[in-house]
Amino acid sequence: MAMTTEKVDDLLKEYLLFRGFTGTLKSLETELKTDKDKSFRVDKMMQHILQCISAFDVTGLKEYWAHLERRFFSRLEYSQSTSIRKLETSTMRYYLVHAIQSNRHDKVLEFFEKLSPELQPYPEWKDWFVLPFIKNPEQNPLFEVYFTKQWFEIFTVSLHNFLNVILHSMPVPGLLNFETEYEKLNKLQDRSDMLKEQVDALQRRELDRVNVQTNDTTDSSKLVSSIEILDDFYVIPQQVMAAGSRTRNSGFFKGITSPLPGKRGGKTAQQKITTIAKIQQPPAGLVPQTTKVLKNATDPRQSPGLVRKFEYRTQTSTTDKQRRDGNETKERPARKSLESTPTTTAASDHNRDQRSKSFKVPSARDPYRSAIVRSVSDNGSGSNSDKSASRRQSHDQFIVTGQIQYREHTAPITYCRFSPSGTRVASADYSGCVRIWNHEDASLTQASILTRSFCSAEWVSKQDRLLLLGTNTNTVKVFDADATKILGEWSNDSYTAYPRILSLACHPSGTGFVCSAATANRQSVSDDNTLLSLSSMCNSEQHYSSKLLYWNLKQMKVEREMNLGGPSVCVNCTAFNHNGNLMVAGSTDGVIRLFDMHTYDCLLQWHAHDGEVYTVQFSIDETSVFSMGSDCIFVQWSIHGIGKPLSHYMVHTGAVGPFIWNPSSSVKQVLTPRSRLFALDTEGEQVITCSPADGGIIYKLESDNKLLMMQSVGCYTSAVVTVDWFSTSHTASCCLTGTIDGVICATNLSK
């Protein structure tokens, strides 16, 4: 990729120079000189790290490592964090070793003065604080291994290989794929040329075979001509017979040409020719191999005696052929009647549903569940493409290896999410009860807290112990799951008019988070046991607005307010990309906004849905954004083109609500979605969605804007209102489905 990057840089410079964009060209050259990515060349990255160590620039070394972590390491899975930490520790230890070997003890003291507060929590640095006070540390058993050449070589090779693997595994923009596409075209061209050569060879072989057959036909014609020449002697016995003279030779020829031995004269030449023609007819079921002789059988010069010497080949008898034709005639109307049988009968529908669906068939009395069946049947069987889709569906289905139900909540689930490592689950309900538990053992609740003013929650990145809690009192709380207590709560007096923290999204580095602070309550309640319509609920919320704020997690203060472009915009959902450089937000006006987190400015915005945007998420390669809104449409948007949909999927009815809750016999509530309505797997090929009564439904994303329903997981007793998906490996994963009756199902899946 390094060579490709340099080629693209040169092409960009050439293009900018051609267009006359000299200012842009100068800016590009200036930024290339200070490029910390080093054109994605691992050797230059290693050279920069070693230069910082040789120059005793501990600040520059720490900043460059932070850049690598923000740019590349944050994309890796949580299981790789231990390896990253070991490499960072080894890099800092080599800095100290090099300083001691260079007799720069002042740099050793400077290192610990600057980094001691950061290194103290880590036990692997406990013994290293005595390093400045030890004479000849290279002879100390604790440190002598770090002064050997072998350790240095192992360290540099390991770091080099680690960076090399990361750079070759990271997704690249389409512009850098031109060389790969060029190689693919060359391979296709080579394959096309090879196939053309094979076709030419086959054609030449076929032409040679035809020539051989032509030569054989010519030889046969010569043979027939010789027979005709020989049969010219046929007139001799005829003439002798007509003259009445009988000689030995005439008897000899007449014996050869006589149709029946022992018969003599008495017949005319024409009668004899007729007799010869009858003798030439083969027995039933036999046909002559040389048909040209039969065609010339009426030629009076042809010899019937020689004709009888031709070979015959066995063929199917006429009676067998008639019997076979009769069977085919009987089978045709039967096949026709079978093909003309309607495929919409109850039996065929039942069989087709049993083949194409792996979950329980919903009842037709439930309109939401029937809608799911109809959405599957619309894509249903009957054609070849549908049969292939059914086979592909059964092949791609997950195997459910285990399932547990967590029943500690008594109200509809508003939040359920895996921790960054996937070992814990945080869940919350409408009553404000927040619980942290292990999805492998539902009976084990590790921590719980009751917050009546609860609105939203989010795990702090790279940690399994800190959980952010947003309330409706303009307060953000930090909950420690290990100590089971609130570490602190903070509010901002400048935004008291926006008390409800609707959504939280933590920066991947763990240094800050974004929250959406809105103005008022969003629940709709009917006291006369009637149900409020979703449209009236949306119309009543048009005056709501919110502020999008970025908080510094260490200082717990608002650093920046992001511009939403209007006073009546209310942000429902937010999400970061892997390194936190970009952030996407979906709002009640149906608009998706993309923010640059370096400048906190809105880069792009486009109208995505007719209604509210409930959930947004970056794709796996982070070149697009998935969104789902109140219009029940699931869309994939390109971030390289404003408002350009890459895929447009229609999901089943009820995937986004309305979710109806009956807390009592006299009250019904329409609950607005407050958490994630869909979740992608780690490969970005499958998605799990909510449903009104059929558990979480897993779809496979097809390339032709179609969703192939694979199966359903979780509980089937009530509506699923929020989902999450975490992959423990390439073949194993776990899905969470939170329902409106307070039950959370954790389903283990395997491919």
N, C-alpha and C positions, 0 to 999 in steps of 0.2 A: 504493500500500500504506500510505502514511502516514495518509491519511484513514481507511482501514479500521481501522488500529491504534488511532487515537484513539477511533473509535466503539466498538470492542471494550472499550477501557479504561473508557469511560463505562458501557457495559452491565455490566461486571464490578462497578463501584462500585455501580450501582443494585441488582444482584443481592445483593451482600454486605450492603448496607444493608437490603434486604428480608428477608434471612435473619437479620439481627441479628449478623452476624460483624463487630463493630466493631473488634476487635483486628486481624483480617486486613485490614480496610479501611484502618486506620491504617498498617499495614506496607506495604500496596500504595501508598498515597499518598506515604509516605516514600521508597520505592524509585523511584517515578516522578520525584520531584524530583531524584534523583541518577542518573537514567537516562543512561548514556553513549551509548546508541544513539539518543537524541533522537527516540524514536517513529518511527525510520526516515525522518526528514525530512532531506534532504540540505542544505537551506538552514541548518538549525540546526547540523548537523555542521560545515559550513564556518564558521559564525559562531563556534562554540566554538574551532576551530583558530585563526582570526584573533584571537580574544580572548586566547588564550594567547600569541600573538606580540606583540600590543599591550601586554600586561601583562609582557612579558619573562619569562614563566614557562617556562623551557626544560625543567624537570623535568615540569611538567604536560603540555607539548606532547609530550614523549617518551613519557610514560605513555599519553596518549590515542592516539598513533599505534600503540603496542604493542597497545592494546585493539582498534583497527581491524584490525590484522594478525591478531590471535588470533581475532577474531569473524567477520571477513569475508574477508580476503585469503588466509588459509590454505586456504580452500575452492577457490581458483582453481587452474588447471593450472600446472604448473611453467614453462611457456613465458611466463606472465604475470609471473613474478618480476622480470624485468628492468624492466618498466614500473612495478611497485610500488617498486622501488629508486630509479628516477629521480624518481618523485613525492616520495618521502621526502627525497631529496637536495635537490630544489627547495624543499621546505617548510623545511628547515633553513637553506638559503641565504637564503631570504626573511627568516627570523628575523634573520640577521646583517645583511642589508641594512637592515632596519627599525631595528635597533639603531644602526647607523652614521648613518642619516638622522636619528635622534632624538638624536644626540650622546651615546649611552650606550656609550662604549667599555669601561666596566667590565663591561657585560653581554656584550660580545664576548669579553673575556678569560675571563669565567665560563663561557661556552659551550665554549671550547676546553679549559679546565681539567677540565670534567666529562665531555666527550665525546671527548677526544683518544684515549684507549686504544681506543675503539670505532671511530673514524674512520680511524685510521692504516693499517689493512690495505687500504683502498679507494683506488685511484690517483686517482679523480676529486676527492679532497680534498687532494691533495698541494700544489697551488698555493694553497690557501685558508688554510694555516697562517701565511702571511705577511701576511694581511689586517689584523691588529691593528697592524702596524708600518708600514703604508703611509699616507702622507698623501694625502688626496683620492682614495680608491680609485675614486670614480665616474668619474674621468678616466683610470684605468688601462685599457689595452686588454683585460686579462684579466677585469676586473670591470665595465666600464662598461655592458655589455648588461643586467646584473642590476639596474641602477639606473633603467632606463627603464620608463615606464608600460606600454608594449606587452608587455614580458616579464611584468610582474605580471598583466596581464589574461589573457594566454595561460596562465599557470600556474594561476590561479584557475578559469578555464573548464575546463581539462583535468582538474583535480582534481574539480571539481563533476560533470562528465560521467562520469568514471570511477566515482565513488561512486554516481551515479544508475543506471548500468548494472548495477552489482553488486547493488544493492538490489532492482532489478526482476527480476533473474535468480535470486535465491536462493529456495530452496523455503520455503514458509510452512506453518504448521500448518493443520489443517482448519478451526479456528475463524475464521481470517482469510479463508477462502475463501467465506464466506457471501454476500458481495456479488457475487462472480463467479458463484456458483450462482444467485443471485437474477436476475442479468442473463440467464443461460442459460434460466431458467424463463420470463422475460418474452419472450425470443426464441422459445422453443417455443410459448408461448401465442399470440404474433403469427402464427407460421406456422400454427398450428392454426386460428386465425380466418380466415386467408387461404384455407386449404384448404376450410374450410366454405363460404366465399363462392363458391369455384370450384364446389363440389358443388351449391350452390343454383342457380348460373347454368346448370350442365349440366342440372339437373332442370327448370328453367324452359324451356330450349331443347328438351328432350325432350318436355315437355308441349305446347309449341307445335307441334312436329312431329306429335304424336298428334292434336292438334286439326285440323291441316291435312288429315291422312289421313281423319279423321272427316267433315270437310266434303266431301272428294272422294267418300267413300262415299255421302254423302247426295245429292250431285249425280248419282251413278251410279244411285241408287235412283229419282230423279226421271226419269232417262232411260228406265229400264226401264218405269216407269209410263206414260210417253208412248208407248213402243212397244206396251204392252198396249192403250192407248186406240186407237192406230192399227190394231192387229190386230183390233179389233172389226169392221172392214170385211170381215174374212175370211168372215163368214157371208153376205155379199151374193152372191158368186159361187156359193156352195154352194146358196143358195136358188134362184138363177137356174137352176143346173144341175139341180136337182131339179124345177123347173117345166118344163124342156125348152126354154125360151126362150133364144135366143142374141142378145145385143146387143153393140154395140161396147164398151160399158163392161165387160160381163161378160167378154168375151174379153180385154180389157186386164187385168182383175184376175186372170183365170185364167192369162194368160201370165206374170204376175208370180209367182203362187203355184204354178205347175206345176213339179214336180220335174224333168221332162225336156221340153225344147222339142219341139213336134210331137205330143206325146201328148195325147189328148183324152179326157175323161170316162171312164166305165166303171168307176170306182173309187168306193168308199164314202168317207165322211168319215174314218172310222177308219183305213182303209188309207192315205189321204193323210197323215194325221198320222204314221203309222209311217214312211212314206217321208220325210217332213220330218225326223223324228228321225235317220234314217240319213244324210241329207245333212248334218245338223248335226255329225256326228262328224268331227273334224279328221284330217288325214293322220297317218301314223305319225311320232312324234317331235315333233309340234306340239300344244300345248295352248292353249286360249283364254285371253286375259288376263282377261276378265270371266267369272267362273265362275257368277255368279248367273243369267245368261241360260241356261246349260246346265242348271242345276237346274230352271229353268222350261220346259225344252224340251218336256216332255210336256203342257204347257198347250195346249189346243186353240186358244186365242186367240192364241198366239205366232206371229209371222211368220217363217218360215224364210228368206224372201228377205232380210230385214234381218239375220238372224243370220249369213248368209254374208258380210256386209260387215264383221264384226268382225275385228280383227287377231289374228294368231297369233305366238307367239315360239318360236324354235328351242330345243330342249332336247336333252340327250344321249339318244341312241337307247336303246331297251330292250336291244338286244343289247350295246351298250357298257357299260351299267350292269351287265348280268349278268356280262360278262367281268371288270369291275372287282371285283364281289362275289366272283367265283371266285378272283381273285388274292389278295384279302384273306383268303379262307378258307384258301388254301394257305400264306399267310405266318403266320397265327396259330399253327398247331402248331409251325412252325419257330422262331418267337420264343419260344414257350412252352418248347420243348426247350432253347433257348439259355439262358433264364432259370433253368431248373431244373438246369442243369449245375453240379456242385459247384465252388466256388471254391477248394477246398483241394487241387487237383491239383498235381503237381510243376511242371508248366509254368507254371500261373498263379501259383503261389508264387514261381517264379523271376522272372517278369516283374514281379510286384508288388514284390519286393525290389529289383530293379534300378531301378524307378522311385522307390521311397521311401527308398532308402539311397544315399548318395554314397561310402561307404567300402567296402572289400573285404568280401565276404560271408564271415563266419567259418565255420570248419569245425564240423560238428555233433559231432565227436569230442571237442572241448574243451568241458567243461561250462560254464565261465565265458563263453566266446564264444557258445555256444548260448543262454545266458541273455540275453545282450544282444540276439540276434536275436529271441528270444521276447518280450522287453519291447517291441521295436519292432513285432512282428507283432500283439501284443495291441492296440496302437493302430492296427493296419494298415488296409489298404484293403478295399473291399467295399461300403461305404456311401457315401452322398453326402458326409457330413461327413468321412470318411476321404479321399475324393478331393480335397475342398477343402483338407484339411490337407496332402495330398501336393503340391498346386499351391502352397500357401503355403510349404511347405518348400523347394521348388525355387526359389521367388522370393526367399526370405530367405537362401539359402545364400551363404557367403563364397566369394570367388575366391582361390585360393591363388596368390599372386604370386611366392613363393620359399620355399625351405626349406633350412636347413643343419643339420648334425649335429655336435655337439661331443663328441669321444670321448677326452678327456684323463683321465677318471675310470675307475677300475678296480673300483669297488664300487658298491652301490646308492646312488642319489641321495637325499639326505636334505633338501636345500635347494636351490632355484633361484629367484631373484627378480630382477626388474629394479630398477635404481637409480631414485631419484626422478625423474630426467629421462628414463629409458629408454635411455640411451646405453650403459650397462654392465649386465652380468649377473654376479651372484655365485652360485656353486654350491659345494656340498659333498657329500661322500659318507660312508659308514659308516667308512671307514678314517681319517677326519680330514683329508682333503686338501681345502683350500679354494682355489678359483680364481676370478679375476675376468677376464672376457673380453668381447669385443664381439660382439653377436649378429649383426652384419652380416658379420663375418669370423671364422669359428670357428677359423681357424688362428692367430689372434692372441690369445695369453694375456698379459694385461697384468700380472698379479700372481698369485702363488701362495704358499701357506703350508701347512705340514704340522703339524697339531695332533692328536696321538693322543687327546687327551681331549675332542675336539670334540663338542658336543651341539646347539647352535642358533646361529643368526646372524640379523642384521637390519641393514638400511641405516639410517644416521642421516638423519633427515628433512632435506630441502632441501640435501643434499650428495651428491655422487657419489664422494667420496674416502674417507669414513670408514665402516667396517663394524664392527659389534659382534659379538663371538664369545663364546658361552657354552660353558663346559667342564663336565666332571664332577668338577672339583676346587675347586668354590666360587670360581671365578675368572671375571671378565668382562674380555675384552681388547678394545682399540680398535685396529683395523688401518687404516693409511693406504695406500690403493690407489695414490696417486701416488708416494709415497716407498717403497712396497713394504716396509714395516716395521711392527712393533708400536709404537704410540706409548706404550702403557702397559697395565698389567693390575692389577686391583683385586679384592680379596676382603673379606669381612666376617667377622670372628672370632666374631660373635654367632650366626652361622648355619652353623657347621661341620657340624652334623648334617644339613644340606640341601645336599649338594655339587653335585647335578646341576641345571644351568640348562636346564630343559626348553623354555622359550619366551621370546622377547624381542619387545617391541613398543615402538618409539620414539615419543615424543610428537611430534605434528605441528610444534610450535615448535622442536624440536631441542634442547630444554633438559634433557630427562630421558628415562628409559625405564622400562618395567615388565618385571620378569623373574619367572618362576616357578621357584623353587629347590626341588627334590624330594629325596627321601631316598635312593633306591637305583636300581640298574640296572633297565631295563625290557625287555631282550631275553630271548627264550626260545630255548634251544638244545637240540637233541636229538642225542646222540652215537651212538645206535643206528640212525641213518638212518630214524627214524620221525618223523612230523610231529605237533607238539603242536597240539591243537585250540585255537581262539580262545577258547572258553568257559573252558577250564582256565587259559589265560593270563590272562584277565580276573579269574578267581577268585583267582589267585595274587597279583594286584596290589591287592587290596582294602585291604591294610594300608599302602599307600604314601600319603604325605601330602606337602604342599608348603607353602611360604610365598610369598605374592604381595608383592613388594617394589617400591617406587618409588625409583629412583636419580636423583640429580642428576648430569647428565652433565658439567657444568663442574667441580664439586667432587669427582665420583666417590665419592660416599658415599650410603648408604641414608638417605633422608629419612623414609620412612613405610612401615610394614607394614600392609597392608590386611586387614581382617577377613573371613575366608572362612566363618565360622560353624560350623566343625567341625574336629576334629583329624585326621580321615582323608580330607580333601579334597585332591585332587591336580589342579592346573590344567594342562590340556594346551595351551590356545591363548588368545590375547588379541588385542584389536584396539581402536584408538581411532577416534573419529569425526573429522570434518575439522578441528575446532579443539581437540581434546584435552579438552573438558569432560566427555565421557563415555568410559568404557572398558568393554568387554564381555569376559567370560572364560567359557570352557567347561571343565568338569572331568570327572574320571573317574566321578563319581556321577551323571552325566547331567543336571546342573543348570547353567543359564546364569545368570550374575550380572552385573548392570549397576551400575557404580560411578560416583559423582560425584567427579571428580578435583579439585574445589575442597576438598572435605572428606574425600576418600578413604573415604567410607562407601558401603556397598552400598545402592543405592536399591531395586532389584527383584531377585528371583530366582524362578525357576520350573523345574520338572522338564521337560526338553525331550526327552530320548531314553532309551530302555531300553538302557542301557550308557553307554559313554564318549562325550563330545563331542569330536570331532577338529578341527573347523575352525569358526570363527565369523567373520562379516564384516557390517559395517553396510551397509544398502541405500544406493542413490545419494542418495535424499532424506533418509536418516538417520532415518526414522520407524519403521524396522523392522530386524530382525536376521535374517540367514540363518545356518543352522547345519546341519551334517552330522555324524551320529554312527555308532557301530558297528552300529546297527540298520538301516543302509543307507537312511535316510530323510532327505530334504532338505526343510527346513521354513523358512518365513518367519514370524517372530514380530513382533507389534506391541509397541513399547516403551511404548505408552500404556495397555495393558491387560496385567495379569500373566497370563502363560501363555496368551495369546490367539493362536492360529495364524491368520495371514492366508491362507497357502497351505500345502499339504501334498503333497509330490511323492514318488513312489516311483521311485528310480533303479535302474539295471541292477545285476545281481549282480556283485560284485567291485569296485564303485566305492570301497569303503572297506577292501578287503582281504578275507581275509588275504593278505599279500604273502609269497610263499615264495621264499627265496633259498638256492641251493646253492653255498656257497663252496668246498666240496670234495665228493668222492664219499661221504664218510662222515658229513657234517654237513648238516643242513637247519635253516634258521632261519625262524621266523615273525616278520616284521618289523612292529612296531607303527607306524602312521603317525606321522611326526614333523614333517610340514610341511603346507602348504596342499593340501587335497584338492579344492577347487573355487575358481574365480575368476570374477567377474562382469565384463562389459564396462562401458565408461564410461556407457552408457545404462541399464544394469541390466535389459536385456531378454534377454540370452543369458548362458549359464553354460557353462564348460568343466569337465569332471570327469575323474577318473582311470578307468582300466579295466584288466582283467586281461591283455588281449592285443590291443586294437584302437586303440591310440593314445588321445589325449585326445578325448573325445566332447563335441561342442558341442550344447547343447539350447537351444531357445527356450521361455521361460517363458510358458505359456498362462494365461488368466484362470480357467479351469475346473479348476484343480489338475492340469493335465496338462503333461508335458514333451514337446515336439515335437522329436525328434532331427533335427538339420540335417545334420551331417557329422562325420567324425572327422579329426583332424590329428595329425601327428607320426609316431613310429615304431610299427610293427606287429609287432615281433619279440618284445617282452616286455612285462611289466606296467608301466603308467604309475603312479608312486607319488606324484608331486607336480606341480602345474601353476601357471602364472601367466599373466596377460593384461595387456598394456599397450597403450593406444591412442595412436598418434602423431598422429591427426587424427580427424575425424568419420567418415571413410570408410576409414581404414587403421589396422591394429593388428597386433600380433605376439603369438603364444602360445608359451609354454615348456612342454614336457612332459619331465619327467625319469623315466627308466625304472630298473628294478631291475638291469639289466645295465650301468649307468653311462653310458648315452648320453642326451644332452639334445638335443632337436630344437627349433629356433627357426623357427616357421612364420609367414610374413608373409601377412596376410589383407587383402582389400579387398572392400567392399560393391558 
